[in-house]
Amino acid sequence: MTQPQHSAGRSQGGRLFPLYMTAGALMLLAAAAASVSFGAADMSLATAWGAVFGFNPDISEHQVIRALRLPRTLAGIVVGASLAVCGAVMQGTTRNPLADSGLMGISSGAACGIAVSLALVPGGPYLTQMMFSCIGAALATSLTYLFASAGGRGMTPQRLVLAGLSISMLFGALTSAIAIKYRIGKEMIHWTSGSTASISWIELAVAMPLFALGIGTALAISRSVTLLSMGDDVASGLGLQARRIRLIATLAVLALTGLAVVIVGPIGFVGLIIPHLARFLVGADYRYIIPMSAIYGAGFLVLADLFGRLYNRPHETPLGFIFAVIGVPCFLYIARKIRRETQ
Amino acid sequence: MKVKQARGWSVTLAFAVLLFLLVLVSLNTGKMSLRLGEIMEVFLGAASERNETIVYQFRMPRIVLAALVGFGMGGAGVVLQTLLRNDMASPGTLGISAGAGLFVMLVIAGFQITALPSRYLLPVLAFVGGITSAVLIFLLAYRHHAEVSPTGLILTGVAVGTGYGALTLMITLKLDDNQMEFAQRWNAGSLWGDDWNYIGIMLPLVAGIWLYLYSRYRILDLFALGQLLAKGLGVRIRYQFVSLALAAVALSSVSVAFGGSFFFVGLIAPHIARRLCGGNHAWLLPASSLAGALLVLAADTLVRSSIAIVGIPTGIVITLISAPYFLYLLARIK
């Protein structure tokens, strides 16, 4: 997509950026507070506050919050921010409005990596799983890009989606084949349906450094991503080494997707919707879009997870379902808009 | 032109011979090995009861089902590709399979699957589901005064398919363990209806719809030239388009209902056939249907013969074989 680059809109987006960020942060805070206190059993906000800041092991509610709700909420924040930032970075660097780590097959590559690690190194440490997950993600990404850019006219958004679709079906089939062959179907369910329910503190602790590194990298290259989103000609004319930035961006995307899949499993559409929302609010400058995506992505995922827990209690509605219901119409709308613009 | 016709004729014959050989191989494959002579004895009615049971009750239904599912998918795929003049069209990519699948899941959740009425209900509801998504996709991709772009249509199909998949997942979670296992196997493409009772329903449906499509092969040839030209040559475009599309959706829905979801068969089989015997539908339609039957039966035979992949649903093997081919097609598109 050619990014709209009228300077007036951008400076206005820049002016409103602190406002939107504050609103987003407040929303995230409220969502997190709600996520900690509501669930199978409701607790007062005061109890939740007490559990976090004045932990008393004798109160069972405090135990529940510490062991279950708090890691779950944190996982939601980490995964939501990761996926949304991935989407933003990919949309910018590939100049493709339909880019999303779920749709590109990256998530299913990561899930396949986890299946391989469970089959080869059963009971291995989280770090091994995360490594395999990132390798799987890298493999899927390179295959998708390879097939999408092969042939005559280069990489069009539509072609990227179709290549991503078949790559994700391929890795999905491989994952089920491995799961059946090595009888790890039960362990894999956690990674195929997309759930934050069984998060432990250890998993979060392993994921944290990678998360910080990935988000930090994305923020650091945000200025270059803006230039890349204007096209390679403009970017190199302004002295940017397009290839190096793309490589760094891809590495950050792989790390973030890998860790997100290890924590909750492949979830699509978050990385598609949130950056579009951010772009709608603050304009085409990725220095604003990337932090906005992080905050709003985190808030969105925590809210969706909360909704999944509350709707139809005590059963849990899987995240994959919630995102598909919201995401499919958005996808259709965006795809239609591109076609209108290209014609 | 004459050369091409001769080629189409020979390709179709070659496919038919291959299919026959594959059926023989497939009859020999399984946990208990039978010699070719023993199988001949079964057909001549001079075999032991044990061998007869193996062949008639276990292997034949599965082979017939695999061939029928592939046959239907291959036929539906080629008709859809011609009608839409779109290389990427197929029951899978247009989301028709997913729509049929959702309704199959509704039947599983709502009725006892083994009860007789639901056997007849199954193909009907699968058809309703397939039609619903076909209409939905058309409405979403259609724009006034503009031709629907090929990739735009497929993109819409993929999105609608994803939505249907999510709804199916939702229903799956409400099922009890037995139904859940069935649903998962169905979803992976497990050729579940390998029972003469189901085949008795499926065979006449597939044969009837296919013959109807085949009787219109000349009209399909004209559609391949483009709607404008077809209209100039006196085809009642709207009527023929709708009736042929309905028949194609019905054919694929029936296959999905009894065989499970095979995403790529309806896409790959027409491509293989088109490459080998050109664009003449008199041969393209049978060749594509036979190619589909070959593909599904080959994958199924592979699953039953190899210790390494035994127990893995046939659909997974088909996906592993045909996804690379699809990517190759994608890379070749200009």
Interface residues (C-beta under 8 A of the other chain):
Chain A: L143 F147 A148 A150 G151 G152 R153 T156 Q158 R159 V161 L162 A163 L165 S166 I167 M169 L170 G172 A173 L174 S176 A177 I180 K181 S193 G268 H315 T317 P318 G320 F321 A324 V325 G327 V328 F331 L332 A335 R336 R339 Q343
Chain B: M88 L140 A146 S149 T151 G152 I154 L155 T156 V158 A159 V160 T162 G163 G165 A166 L167 L169 M170 L173 A188 F263 F264 I309 G311 I312 P313 G315 I316 T319 L320 A323 P324 F326 L327 L330 A331 R332 I333 K334
